[in-house]
Amino acid sequence: MSKVKASHILVKKHSEAERILKEIRNGADFAELAIKHSLCPSGKKGGNLGFFQRGQMVKEFEQTAFSLGKGELSEVVKTQFGYHIIKRTG
């Protein structure tokens, strides 16, 4: 697979990421939570990053995004930017 499509939510604190992840797993809408909480400019688009290929994202983010199946949600992923919740959408 050369490209994946994903959305994410980026926050500064691990505890906040864990709380948001729990909300999503309990049925909260991923895009709404991204708009409300994400520090990334993509948050305005519900966290949508569109399609990207290997080498375009930081290593930890990329490894997780490419390991997910379509529709799957990651655990909390730490990068130099903060803590991410990643959802593979395509």
MMTF fields as JSON, N, C-alpha, C and O atoms, coordinates in Angstrom:
{
  "mmtfVersion": "1.0.0",
  "mmtfProducer": "UNKNOWN",
  "numBonds": 359,
  "numAtoms": 360,
  "numGroups": 90,
  "numChains": 1,
  "numModels": 1,
  "chainsPerModel": [1],
  "groupsPerChain": [90],
  "chainIdList": ["A"],
  "bondAtomList": [4, 2, 8, 6, 12, 10, 16, 14, 20, 18, 24, 22, 28, 26, 32, 30, 36, 34, 40, 38, 44, 42, 48, 46, 52, 50, 56, 54, 60, 58, 64, 62, 68, 66, 72, 70, 76, 74, 80, 78, 84, 82, 88, 86, 92, 90, 96, 94, 100, 98, 104, 102, 108, 106, 112, 110, 116, 114, 120, 118, 124, 122, 128, 126, 132, 130, 136, 134, 140, 138, 144, 142, 148, 146, 152, 150, 156, 154, 160, 158, 164, 162, 168, 166, 172, 170, 176, 174, 180, 178, 184, 182, 188, 186, 192, 190, 196, 194, 200, 198, 204, 202, 208, 206, 212, 210, 216, 214, 220, 218, 224, 222, 228, 226, 232, 230, 236, 234, 240, 238, 244, 242, 248, 246, 252, 250, 256, 254, 260, 258, 264, 262, 268, 266, 272, 270, 276, 274, 280, 278, 284, 282, 288, 286, 292, 290, 296, 294, 300, 298, 304, 302, 308, 306, 312, 310, 316, 314, 320, 318, 324, 322, 328, 326, 332, 330, 336, 334, 340, 338, 344, 342, 348, 346, 352, 350, 356, 354],
  "bondOrderList": [1, 1, 1, 1, 1, 1, 1, 1, 1, 1, 1, 1, 1, 1, 1, 1, 1, 1, 1, 1, 1, 1, 1, 1, 1, 1, 1, 1, 1, 1, 1, 1, 1, 1, 1, 1, 1, 1, 1, 1, 1, 1, 1, 1, 1, 1, 1, 1, 1, 1, 1, 1, 1, 1, 1, 1, 1, 1, 1, 1, 1, 1, 1, 1, 1, 1, 1, 1, 1, 1, 1, 1, 1, 1, 1, 1, 1, 1, 1, 1, 1, 1, 1, 1, 1, 1, 1, 1, 1],
  "groupList": [{"groupName": "MET", "atomNameList": ["N", "CA", "C", "O"], "elementList": ["N", "C", "C", "O"], "formalChargeList": [0, 0, 0, 0], "bondAtomList": [1, 0, 2, 1, 3, 2], "bondOrderList": [1, 1, 2], "singleLetterCode": "M", "chemCompType": "L-PEPTIDE LINKING"}, {"groupName": "SER", "atomNameList": ["N", "CA", "C", "O"], "elementList": ["N", "C", "C", "O"], "formalChargeList": [0, 0, 0, 0], "bondAtomList": [1, 0, 2, 1, 3, 2], "bondOrderList": [1, 1, 2], "singleLetterCode": "S", "chemCompType": "L-PEPTIDE LINKING"}, {"groupName": "LYS", "atomNameList": ["N", "CA", "C", "O"], "elementList": ["N", "C", "C", "O"], "formalChargeList": [0, 0, 0, 0], "bondAtomList": [1, 0, 2, 1, 3, 2], "bondOrderList": [1, 1, 2], "singleLetterCode": "K", "chemCompType": "L-PEPTIDE LINKING"}, {"groupName": "VAL", "atomNameList": ["N", "CA", "C", "O"], "elementList": ["N", "C", "C", "O"], "formalChargeList": [0, 0, 0, 0], "bondAtomList": [1, 0, 2, 1, 3, 2], "bondOrderList": [1, 1, 2], "singleLetterCode": "V", "chemCompType": "L-PEPTIDE LINKING"}, {"groupName": "ALA", "atomNameList": ["N", "CA", "C", "O"], "elementList": ["N", "C", "C", "O"], "formalChargeList": [0, 0, 0, 0], "bondAtomList": [1, 0, 2, 1, 3, 2], "bondOrderList": [1, 1, 2], "singleLetterCode": "A", "chemCompType": "L-PEPTIDE LINKING"}, {"groupName": "HIS", "atomNameList": ["N", "CA", "C", "O"], "elementList": ["N", "C", "C", "O"], "formalChargeList": [0, 0, 0, 0], "bondAtomList": [1, 0, 2, 1, 3, 2], "bondOrderList": [1, 1, 2], "singleLetterCode": "H", "chemCompType": "L-PEPTIDE LINKING"}, {"groupName": "ILE", "atomNameList": ["N", "CA", "C", "O"], "elementList": ["N", "C", "C", "O"], "formalChargeList": [0, 0, 0, 0], "bondAtomList": [1, 0, 2, 1, 3, 2], "bondOrderList": [1, 1, 2], "singleLetterCode": "I", "chemCompType": "L-PEPTIDE LINKING"}, {"groupName": "LEU", "atomNameList": ["N", "CA", "C", "O"], "elementList": ["N", "C", "C", "O"], "formalChargeList": [0, 0, 0, 0], "bondAtomList": [1, 0, 2, 1, 3, 2], "bondOrderList": [1, 1, 2], "singleLetterCode": "L", "chemCompType": "L-PEPTIDE LINKING"}, {"groupName": "GLU", "atomNameList": ["N", "CA", "C", "O"], "elementList": ["N", "C", "C", "O"], "formalChargeList": [0, 0, 0, 0], "bondAtomList": [1, 0, 2, 1, 3, 2], "bondOrderList": [1, 1, 2], "singleLetterCode": "E", "chemCompType": "L-PEPTIDE LINKING"}, {"groupName": "ARG", "atomNameList": ["N", "CA", "C", "O"], "elementList": ["N", "C", "C", "O"], "formalChargeList": [0, 0, 0, 0], "bondAtomList": [1, 0, 2, 1, 3, 2], "bondOrderList": [1, 1, 2], "singleLetterCode": "R", "chemCompType": "L-PEPTIDE LINKING"}, {"groupName": "ASN", "atomNameList": ["N", "CA", "C", "O"], "elementList": ["N", "C", "C", "O"], "formalChargeList": [0, 0, 0, 0], "bondAtomList": [1, 0, 2, 1, 3, 2], "bondOrderList": [1, 1, 2], "singleLetterCode": "N", "chemCompType": "L-PEPTIDE LINKING"}, {"groupName": "GLY", "atomNameList": ["N", "CA", "C", "O"], "elementList": ["N", "C", "C", "O"], "formalChargeList": [0, 0, 0, 0], "bondAtomList": [1, 0, 2, 1, 3, 2], "bondOrderList": [1, 1, 2], "singleLetterCode": "G", "chemCompType": "PEPTIDE LINKING"}, {"groupName": "ASP", "atomNameList": ["N", "CA", "C", "O"], "elementList": ["N", "C", "C", "O"], "formalChargeList": [0, 0, 0, 0], "bondAtomList": [1, 0, 2, 1, 3, 2], "bondOrderList": [1, 1, 2], "singleLetterCode": "D", "chemCompType": "L-PEPTIDE LINKING"}, {"groupName": "PHE", "atomNameList": ["N", "CA", "C", "O"], "elementList": ["N", "C", "C", "O"], "formalChargeList": [0, 0, 0, 0], "bondAtomList": [1, 0, 2, 1, 3, 2], "bondOrderList": [1, 1, 2], "singleLetterCode": "F", "chemCompType": "L-PEPTIDE LINKING"}, {"groupName": "CYS", "atomNameList": ["N", "CA", "C", "O"], "elementList": ["N", "C", "C", "O"], "formalChargeList": [0, 0, 0, 0], "bondAtomList": [1, 0, 2, 1, 3, 2], "bondOrderList": [1, 1, 2], "singleLetterCode": "C", "chemCompType": "L-PEPTIDE LINKING"}, {"groupName": "PRO", "atomNameList": ["N", "CA", "C", "O"], "elementList": ["N", "C", "C", "O"], "formalChargeList": [0, 0, 0, 0], "bondAtomList": [1, 0, 2, 1, 3, 2], "bondOrderList": [1, 1, 2], "singleLetterCode": "P", "chemCompType": "L-PEPTIDE LINKING"}, {"groupName": "GLN", "atomNameList": ["N", "CA", "C", "O"], "elementList": ["N", "C", "C", "O"], "formalChargeList": [0, 0, 0, 0], "bondAtomList": [1, 0, 2, 1, 3, 2], "bondOrderList": [1, 1, 2], "singleLetterCode": "Q", "chemCompType": "L-PEPTIDE LINKING"}, {"groupName": "THR", "atomNameList": ["N", "CA", "C", "O"], "elementList": ["N", "C", "C", "O"], "formalChargeList": [0, 0, 0, 0], "bondAtomList": [1, 0, 2, 1, 3, 2], "bondOrderList": [1, 1, 2], "singleLetterCode": "T", "chemCompType": "L-PEPTIDE LINKING"}, {"groupName": "TYR", "atomNameList": ["N", "CA", "C", "O"], "elementList": ["N", "C", "C", "O"], "formalChargeList": [0, 0, 0, 0], "bondAtomList": [1, 0, 2, 1, 3, 2], "bondOrderList": [1, 1, 2], "singleLetterCode": "Y", "chemCompType": "L-PEPTIDE LINKING"}],
  "groupTypeList": [0, 1, 2, 3, 2, 4, 1, 5, 6, 7, 3, 2, 2, 5, 1, 8, 4, 8, 9, 6, 7, 2, 8, 6, 9, 10, 11, 4, 12, 13, 4, 8, 7, 4, 6, 2, 5, 1, 7, 14, 15, 1, 11, 2, 2, 11, 11, 10, 7, 11, 13, 13, 16, 9, 11, 16, 0, 3, 2, 8, 13, 8, 16, 17, 4, 13, 1, 7, 11, 2, 11, 8, 7, 1, 8, 3, 3, 2, 17, 16, 13, 11, 18, 5, 6, 6, 2, 9, 17, 11],
  "groupIdList": [1, 2, 3, 4, 5, 6, 7, 8, 9, 10, 11, 12, 13, 14, 15, 16, 17, 18, 19, 20, 21, 22, 23, 24, 25, 26, 27, 28, 29, 30, 31, 32, 33, 34, 35, 36, 37, 38, 39, 40, 41, 42, 43, 44, 45, 46, 47, 48, 49, 50, 51, 52, 53, 54, 55, 56, 57, 58, 59, 60, 61, 62, 63, 64, 65, 66, 67, 68, 69, 70, 71, 72, 73, 74, 75, 76, 77, 78, 79, 80, 81, 82, 83, 84, 85, 86, 87, 88, 89, 90],
  "secStructList": [7, 7, 3, 3, 3, 3, 3, 3, 3, 3, 3, 1, 7, 2, 2, 2, 2, 2, 2, 2, 2, 2, 2, 2, 2, 6, 6, 7, 7, 2, 2, 2, 2, 2, 2, 2, 2, 7, 7, 1, 4, 4, 4, 4, 4, 6, 6, 3, 3, 3, 3, 3, 3, 6, 6, 1, 1, 7, 2, 2, 2, 2, 2, 2, 2, 2, 2, 1, 7, 6, 6, 7, 5, 7, 7, 7, 3, 3, 3, 6, 6, 3, 3, 3, 3, 3, 3, 3, 7, 7],
  "xCoordList": [0.859, 0.0, 0.898, 1.774, 0.67, 1.544, 0.967, 1.715, -0.36, -0.995, -2.085, -2.714, -2.292, -3.439, -4.133, -3.543, -5.373, -6.136, -6.463, -6.936, -6.209, -6.425, -6.87, -6.684, -7.462, -7.803, -7.118, -6.769, -6.927, -6.325, -6.792, -7.324, -6.567, -6.787, -5.455, -4.876, -4.968, -3.686, -3.917, -4.549, -3.396, -3.483, -2.116, -1.243, -1.931, -0.635, -0.441, 0.683, -1.53, -1.393, -1.893, -2.939, -1.125, -1.501, -2.854, -3.68, -3.081, -4.345, -5.538, -6.607, -5.36, -6.439, -6.707, -7.86, -5.642, -5.8, -6.531, -7.413, -6.172, -6.838, -8.323, -9.163, -8.638, -10.044, -10.84, -11.964, -10.259, -10.928, -11.096, -12.152, -10.07, -10.145, -11.281, -12.017, -11.409, -12.487, -13.853, -14.775, -13.981, -15.242, -15.592, -16.744, -14.595, -14.828, -15.269, -16.217, -14.587, -14.937, -16.317, -16.944, -16.779, -18.121, -19.177, -20.321, -18.794, -19.773, -19.737, -20.521, -18.846, -18.754, -18.23, -17.5, -18.602, -18.201, -16.761, -16.415, -15.925, -14.505, -14.317, -13.561, -15.014, -14.843, -15.241, -14.565, -16.323, -16.753, -15.712, -15.431, -15.133, -14.105, -12.826, -12.134, -12.511, -11.347, -11.548, -10.642, -12.734, -13.031, -12.903, -12.383, -13.373, -13.403, -12.028, -11.701, -11.221, -10.014, -8.678, -7.666, -8.648, -7.363, -6.602, -7.178, -5.303, -4.416, -3.887, -3.299, -4.093, -3.632, -4.626, -5.833, -4.132, -5.055, -6.088, -7.175, -5.76, -6.71, -7.945, -8.964, -7.852, -8.988, -10.223, -11.344, -10.023, -11.146, -11.902, -13.073, -11.221, -11.834, -12.163, -12.185, -12.417, -12.737, -11.547, -11.704, -10.343, -9.118, -8.629, -7.592, -9.347, -9.032, -7.693, -7.497, -6.767, -5.46, -5.409, -4.424, -6.453, -6.456, -5.508, -5.133, -5.124, -4.206, -2.764, -2.427, -1.924, -0.485, 0.27, -0.268, 1.521, 2.351, 3.481, 3.694, 4.187, 5.309, 6.32, 6.598, 6.86, 7.856, 7.287, 8.042, 5.969, 5.357, 5.039, 4.877, 4.949, 4.61, 5.774, 6.656, 5.776, 6.814, 6.674, 5.583, 7.803, 7.896, 6.812, 6.16, 6.609, 5.659, 4.233, 3.466, 3.897, 2.563, 2.38, 1.374, 3.358, 3.292, 3.179, 2.345, 4.006, 3.971, 2.592, 2.073, 2.011, 0.688, -0.372, -1.182, -0.38, -1.398, -1.379, -2.434, -0.19, -0.089, -0.399, -0.677, -0.359, -0.65, -2.135, -2.566, -2.917, -4.353, -5.108, -4.705, -6.204, -7.12, -8.102, -8.258, -8.761, -9.723, -10.803, -11.402, -11.035, -12.035, -11.502, -12.202, -10.26, -9.688, -9.152, -8.765, -9.147, -8.705, -7.447, -7.351, -6.489, -5.235, -5.385, -6.356, -4.402, -4.194, -3.59, -3.419, -3.271, -2.626, -1.191, -0.457, -0.802, 0.525, 1.257, 0.76, 2.453, 3.252, 4.226, 4.926, 4.265, 5.262, 5.844, 5.474, 6.747, 7.345, 6.304, 6.549, 5.146, 4.11, 3.117, 2.418, 3.054, 2.107, 1.56, 2.269, 0.298, -0.345, -1.479, -2.341, -1.461, -2.405, -3.33, -2.949, -4.542, -5.459, -5.675, -6.11, -5.368, -5.414, -6.54, -6.728, -7.276, -8.325, -8.039, -7.99, -7.847, -7.627, -8.988, -9.903, -9.112, -10.39, -10.383, -11.432, -9.227, -9.166, -7.8, -7.581],
  "yCoordList": [-1.178, 0.0, 1.231, 1.377, 2.101, 3.259, 4.518, 5.43, 4.579, 5.75, 5.318, 4.274, 6.124, 5.944, 7.289, 8.345, 7.23, 8.439, 8.339, 7.306, 9.417, 9.372, 10.722, 11.765, 10.657, 11.837, 11.69, 10.583, 12.811, 12.705, 13.85, 14.863, 13.634, 14.654, 14.807, 13.822, 16.028, 16.318, 17.17, 18.225, 16.7, 17.456, 17.431, 16.653, 18.283, 18.388, 17.361, 16.927, 16.972, 16.096, 14.682, 14.483, 13.707, 12.31, 12.044, 11.324, 12.616, 12.383, 12.903, 12.293, 14.019, 14.556, 13.629, 13.377, 13.127, 12.199, 10.935, 10.445, 10.411, 9.209, 9.464, 8.617, 10.626, 10.976, 11.074, 10.578, 11.711, 11.853, 10.486, 10.192, 9.664, 8.319, 7.518, 6.806, 7.642, 6.941, 7.447, 6.655, 8.76, 9.327, 8.757, 8.407, 8.664, 8.129, 6.672, 6.261, 5.908, 4.483, 4.294, 3.246, 5.311, 5.263, 5.867, 6.068, 6.156, 6.582, 8.041, 8.445, 8.846, 10.26, 10.353, 9.474, 11.406, 11.605, 12.105, 13.134, 11.371, 11.694, 13.109, 13.902, 13.421, 14.729, 15.876, 16.904, 15.711, 16.767, 16.999, 18.142, 15.91, 16.051, 16.668, 17.415, 16.36, 16.971, 18.479, 19.259, 18.882, 20.316, 21.011, 22.123, 20.358, 20.949, 20.97, 21.929, 19.908, 19.747, 19.803, 20.154, 19.464, 19.289, 20.603, 21.634, 20.547, 21.7, 21.841, 22.865, 20.829, 20.85, 21.639, 21.572, 22.378, 23.086, 22.158, 22.607, 20.87, 19.916, 19.724, 19.207, 20.138, 20.023, 20.724, 20.269, 21.828, 22.573, 21.745, 22.002, 20.745, 19.853, 18.504, 17.483, 18.497, 17.245, 16.327, 15.128, 16.89, 16.106, 15.495, 14.831, 15.7, 15.067, 15.541, 16.732, 14.589, 14.881, 14.522, 14.821, 13.887, 13.436, 12.261, 11.593, 12.016, 10.919, 11.388, 12.533, 10.487, 10.765, 9.467, 8.379, 9.595, 8.417, 8.37, 9.304, 7.264, 7.107, 8.228, 8.624, 8.728, 9.782, 11.182, 12.152, 11.303, 12.625, 13.006, 14.188, 12.039, 12.291, 11.851, 11.117, 12.3, 11.844, 10.335, 9.775, 9.692, 8.238, 7.563, 6.632, 8.015, 7.354, 7.44, 6.48, 8.589, 8.798, 7.905, 7.207, 7.939, 7.164, 5.666, 4.987, 5.151, 3.719, 3.298, 2.256, 4.108, 3.775, 3.866, 2.951, 4.951, 5.142, 4.001, 3.507, 3.581, 2.512, 1.136, 0.203, 0.989, -0.307, -0.521, -1.646, 0.551, 0.454, -0.05, 0.188, -0.747, -1.1, 0.047, 0.895, 0.074, 1.139, 1.153, 0.126, 2.355, 2.518, 2.297, 2.565, 1.808, 1.531, 2.795, 3.764, 2.738, 3.827, 3.394, 2.254, 4.291, 3.966, 4.146, 4.721, 3.641, 4.032, 5.436, 5.984, 6.015, 7.33, 7.179, 6.292, 8.046, 8.013, 9.307, 10.403, 9.163, 10.336, 10.67, 9.794, 11.953, 12.449, 13.735, 14.158, 14.35, 15.612, 16.729, 17.748, 16.544, 17.576, 17.453, 18.413, 16.279, 16.04, 14.631, 13.698, 14.483, 13.178, 13.12, 13.998, 12.069, 11.927, 10.732, 9.719, 10.888, 9.766, 9.746, 10.735, 8.613, 8.503, 7.564, 6.501, 7.973, 7.132, 6.987, 7.976, 5.737, 5.518, 5.537, 4.815, 6.359, 6.532, 6.04, 6.001, 5.671, 5.184, 4.645, 4.195],
  "zCoordList": [0.0, 0.0, 0.0, 0.852, -0.954, -1.088, -0.454, -0.103, -0.302, 0.299, 1.27, 1.096, 2.276, 3.169, 3.334, 3.104, 3.728, 4.054, 5.532, 6.005, 6.257, 7.696, 8.227, 7.6, 9.405, 10.183, 11.528, 11.938, 12.215, 13.542, 14.434, 13.981, 15.712, 16.727, 17.441, 17.899, 17.538, 18.181, 19.419, 19.352, 20.556, 21.811, 22.488, 22.104, 23.497, 24.173, 25.292, 25.546, 25.96, 27.131, 26.858, 26.24, 27.332, 27.182, 27.824, 27.263, 28.987, 29.698, 28.894, 28.904, 28.204, 27.372, 26.183, 25.834, 25.57, 24.446, 24.89, 24.183, 26.046, 26.571, 26.809, 26.503, 27.352, 27.623, 26.317, 26.235, 25.301, 24.006, 23.341, 22.78, 23.402, 22.827, 23.474, 22.791, 24.774, 25.485, 25.008, 24.815, 24.819, 24.321, 22.948, 22.691, 22.07, 20.72, 20.808, 20.139, 21.624, 21.769, 22.391, 22.231, 23.096, 23.682, 22.755, 23.163, 21.509, 20.527, 20.105, 19.247, 20.686, 20.286, 18.855, 18.397, 18.162, 16.775, 16.683, 17.264, 15.951, 15.823, 15.275, 15.835, 14.173, 13.522, 14.445, 14.482, 15.184, 16.111, 17.192, 17.553, 17.713, 18.747, 18.171, 18.863, 16.913, 16.269, 16.144, 16.438, 15.706, 15.574, 16.927, 17.016, 17.962, 19.296, 19.986, 20.685, 19.788, 20.607, 19.872, 20.478, 18.572, 17.903, 17.753, 17.404, 18.022, 17.871, 16.445, 16.097, 15.633, 14.246, 13.382, 13.615, 12.397, 11.495, 10.847, 10.483, 10.699, 10.119, 11.004, 10.547, 12.253, 13.161, 12.635, 12.861, 11.936, 11.359, 10.33, 10.052, 9.766, 8.773, 9.408, 8.721, 10.696, 11.379, 11.527, 11.756, 11.396, 11.538, 10.238, 10.227, 9.145, 7.868, 7.315, 7.069, 7.121, 6.534, 5.057, 4.381, 4.553, 3.17, 2.984, 3.948, 1.734, 1.414, 1.59, 1.287, 2.081, 2.155, 1.961, 2.166, 1.563, 1.337, 2.357, 3.13, 2.333, 3.258, 3.033, 1.901, 4.146, 4.07, 4.232, 4.288, 4.307, 4.427, 5.871, 6.171, 6.754, 8.158, 9.045, 8.598, 10.297, 11.217, 11.416, 11.3, 11.719, 11.748, 12.59, 12.117, 13.827, 14.728, 14.179, 14.259, 13.629, 13.064, 11.838, 11.707, 10.952, 9.716, 9.991, 9.392, 10.885, 11.187, 11.67, 11.27, 12.524, 13.057, 11.969, 11.821, 11.21, 10.169, 9.16, 8.761, 8.744, 7.754, 8.336, 7.582, 9.652, 10.261, 10.528, 10.781, 10.471, 10.738, 9.519, 8.38, 9.771, 8.698, 8.502, 9.381, 7.354, 7.068, 8.153, 8.472, 8.715, 9.767, 11.166, 12.143, 11.284, 12.605, 13.266, 12.612, 14.571, 15.429, 16.157, 16.613, 16.27, 16.959, 18.467, 18.957, 19.168, 20.552, 20.495, 19.406, 21.63, 21.653, 21.13, 21.567, 20.198, 19.583, 19.933, 19.673, 20.531, 20.9, 19.778, 19.27, 19.394, 18.443, 19.015, 20.11, 18.276, 18.712, 18.808, 19.453, 18.17, 18.161, 19.308, 19.631, 19.922, 21.006, 20.922, 20.544, 21.275, 21.339, 20.322, 20.28, 19.504, 18.41, 18.632, 19.218, 18.15, 17.95, 16.449, 15.859, 15.838, 14.38, 13.974, 14.566, 12.966, 12.384, 10.908, 10.176, 10.462, 9.031, 8.341, 8.735, 7.321, 6.651, 5.206, 4.563, 4.695, 3.322, 2.975, 1.85]
}
